[in-house]
Amino acid sequence: WAKELHDATKEFAEGVYVNFLSNEGEERVRDAYTSNNWSRLVEIKRIYDPNNIFRMNQNIKP
């Protein structure tokens, strides 16, 4: 029953909560977003912060 419960709930229990990340690297930050959202965030970063001034915490490189 435990495996069945895990399988039924893993979609909601696995992954990353971006506010709990620190300096874990870009890959881990990337895991916090869907690929579509990541692409959108990168594009926004390129437009509004091309010099990566706002780079602390969970940085998204332009």
Residue frames as a rotation matrix with the C-alpha (Angstrom) as fourth column:
TRP 1
0.565 0.825 0.000 0.00
0.825 -0.565 0.000 0.00
0.000 0.000 -1.000 0.00
ALA 2
0.322 -0.514 -0.795 2.90
0.267 -0.757 0.597 2.34
-0.908 -0.404 -0.106 0.69
LYS 3
-0.741 -0.616 0.266 4.24
0.393 -0.076 0.916 2.07
-0.544 0.784 0.299 -2.87
GLU 4
-0.176 0.768 0.616 0.78
0.949 -0.034 0.314 2.67
0.262 0.640 -0.723 -4.29
LEU 5
0.710 0.408 -0.574 0.41
0.604 -0.772 0.198 5.75
-0.362 -0.487 -0.795 -2.12
HIS 6
-0.141 -0.861 -0.489 3.84
0.190 -0.508 0.840 7.00
-0.971 0.026 0.236 -3.17
ASP 7
-0.750 -0.148 0.645 3.08
0.634 0.116 0.764 6.44
-0.188 0.982 0.006 -6.85
ALA 8
0.180 0.935 0.304 -0.27
0.953 -0.242 0.181 8.21
0.243 0.258 -0.935 -6.52
THR 9
0.883 0.225 -0.413 1.20
0.386 -0.848 0.363 11.26
-0.268 -0.479 -0.835 -4.78
LYS 10
0.003 -0.999 -0.038 4.75
0.812 -0.020 0.584 11.58
-0.584 -0.033 0.811 -6.15
GLU 11
-0.051 0.041 0.998 3.68
0.833 -0.549 0.065 14.14
0.551 0.835 -0.006 -8.74
PHE 12
0.705 0.439 0.556 2.84
0.080 -0.829 0.554 16.47
0.704 -0.346 -0.620 -5.86
ALA 13
0.953 -0.294 -0.078 5.65
0.101 0.065 0.993 15.51
-0.287 -0.954 0.092 -3.50
GLU 14
0.134 -0.954 0.267 8.77
0.869 0.243 0.431 15.51
-0.476 0.174 0.862 -5.66
GLY 15
0.461 -0.045 0.886 10.50
0.650 -0.663 -0.372 18.48
0.604 0.748 -0.276 -7.16
VAL 16
-0.629 -0.751 -0.200 11.86
0.744 -0.506 -0.436 21.76
0.226 -0.423 0.877 -5.93
TYR 17
0.673 0.702 -0.233 10.33
0.739 -0.654 0.162 24.63
-0.039 -0.281 -0.959 -4.02
VAL 18
0.257 -0.662 0.704 12.25
0.578 -0.478 -0.661 27.61
0.775 0.577 0.260 -5.35
ASN 19
0.597 0.002 0.802 12.07
-0.440 -0.835 0.330 29.67
0.671 -0.550 -0.497 -2.15
PHE 20
0.909 -0.270 0.317 13.99
-0.172 0.449 0.877 26.98
-0.379 -0.852 0.362 -0.25
LEU 21
0.640 -0.718 0.272 16.93
0.705 0.408 -0.580 26.91
0.306 0.563 0.768 -2.66
SER 22
0.647 -0.534 -0.544 20.20
-0.017 -0.723 0.690 28.61
-0.762 -0.438 -0.477 -1.89
ASN 23
0.117 -0.686 -0.718 23.42
-0.942 -0.306 0.139 28.21
-0.315 0.660 -0.682 -3.90
GLU 24
0.173 0.052 0.983 22.60
-0.111 0.993 -0.033 24.83
-0.979 -0.103 0.178 -5.41
GLY 25
-0.789 -0.593 0.160 23.36
0.116 0.112 0.987 25.66
-0.603 0.798 -0.019 -9.01
GLU 26
-0.604 0.518 -0.606 21.44
-0.776 -0.554 0.301 26.48
-0.180 0.652 0.737 -12.14
GLU 27
-0.723 0.324 -0.610 20.24
-0.126 0.807 0.577 22.94
0.679 0.494 -0.543 -12.78
ARG 28
-0.687 0.457 -0.565 18.49
0.726 0.398 -0.560 22.75
-0.031 -0.795 -0.605 -9.41
VAL 29
-0.602 0.479 -0.639 16.91
-0.185 -0.862 -0.472 26.18
-0.777 -0.166 0.608 -9.90
ARG 30
-0.705 0.288 -0.648 15.79
-0.685 -0.037 0.728 25.08
0.185 0.957 0.223 -13.35
ASP 31
-0.823 0.369 -0.432 14.07
0.367 0.926 0.092 22.06
0.434 -0.084 -0.897 -11.82
ALA 32
-0.690 0.566 -0.451 11.73
0.324 -0.315 -0.892 24.43
-0.647 -0.762 0.034 -9.98
TYR 33
-0.150 0.606 -0.781 10.09
-0.663 -0.648 -0.376 25.52
-0.734 0.462 0.499 -13.25
THR 34
0.595 0.341 0.728 8.51
0.376 0.683 -0.626 23.84
-0.711 0.646 0.278 -16.23
SER 35
-0.383 -0.798 0.465 10.57
0.809 -0.046 0.586 24.13
-0.447 0.601 0.663 -19.40
ASN 36
0.120 0.510 0.851 8.04
0.811 -0.546 0.212 26.58
0.573 0.665 -0.479 -20.84
ASN 37
0.956 0.248 -0.158 8.18
0.291 -0.721 0.628 28.82
0.041 -0.647 -0.762 -17.76
TRP 38
0.235 -0.948 -0.214 11.99
0.549 -0.052 0.834 28.64
-0.802 -0.313 0.508 -17.67
SER 39
-0.363 -0.350 0.864 12.18
0.931 -0.181 0.318 29.80
0.045 0.919 0.391 -21.30
ARG 40
0.519 0.642 0.564 9.84
0.568 -0.752 0.334 32.69
0.639 0.147 -0.755 -20.56
LEU 41
0.879 -0.223 -0.421 11.84
0.295 -0.439 0.849 33.73
-0.374 -0.870 -0.320 -17.50
VAL 42
-0.142 -0.973 0.184 15.09
0.760 0.012 0.650 33.67
-0.634 0.232 0.738 -19.48
GLU 43
-0.175 0.142 0.974 13.53
0.861 -0.458 0.221 35.86
0.478 0.877 -0.042 -22.16
ILE 44
0.854 0.507 0.121 12.24
0.359 -0.741 0.567 38.33
0.377 -0.441 -0.815 -19.56
LYS 45
0.556 -0.733 -0.392 15.69
0.448 -0.133 0.884 38.39
-0.700 -0.667 0.254 -17.95
ARG 46
-0.313 -0.683 0.660 17.30
0.930 -0.078 0.360 39.15
-0.194 0.726 0.659 -21.34
ILE 47
0.171 0.485 0.857 14.95
0.658 -0.704 0.267 42.09
0.733 0.519 -0.440 -21.83
TYR 48
0.834 0.385 0.396 14.94
0.003 -0.720 0.694 43.65
0.552 -0.577 -0.601 -18.36
ASP 49
0.727 -0.631 0.271 18.26
-0.440 -0.125 0.889 42.56
-0.527 -0.765 -0.369 -16.84
PRO 50
0.913 -0.340 -0.227 20.71
-0.048 0.462 -0.886 41.79
0.406 0.819 0.405 -19.67
ASN 51
0.007 -0.968 0.252 23.71
-0.545 -0.215 -0.810 42.57
0.838 -0.132 -0.529 -17.45
ASN 52
0.202 0.170 -0.964 22.50
0.455 0.856 0.247 40.16
0.867 -0.489 0.096 -14.76
ILE 53
-0.467 -0.313 0.827 22.48
-0.458 -0.714 -0.530 42.81
0.756 -0.626 0.190 -12.03
PHE 54
0.217 0.634 0.742 19.78
-0.975 0.179 0.132 40.91
-0.049 -0.752 0.657 -10.11
ARG 55
0.075 -0.348 -0.934 21.73
-0.519 0.786 -0.335 37.69
0.851 0.510 -0.122 -9.74
MET 56
-0.706 -0.340 0.622 21.48
-0.705 0.256 -0.661 36.74
0.066 -0.905 -0.420 -6.09
ASN 57
-0.123 0.657 0.744 19.62
-0.610 0.541 -0.579 33.71
-0.783 -0.525 0.334 -4.76
GLN 58
0.101 0.259 0.960 17.92
0.454 0.847 -0.276 31.72
-0.885 0.464 -0.033 -7.53
ASN 59
-0.300 -0.341 -0.891 19.61
-0.472 -0.759 0.449 33.36
-0.829 0.555 0.067 -10.48
ILE 60
0.575 0.371 0.729 18.33
0.559 0.472 -0.681 32.98
-0.597 0.799 0.064 -14.01
LYS 61
-0.469 -0.846 -0.254 21.05
0.313 -0.428 0.848 33.93
-0.826 0.318 0.465 -16.46
PRO 62
0.336 0.602 -0.724 20.01
-0.465 -0.563 -0.684 36.15
-0.819 0.567 0.090 -19.37
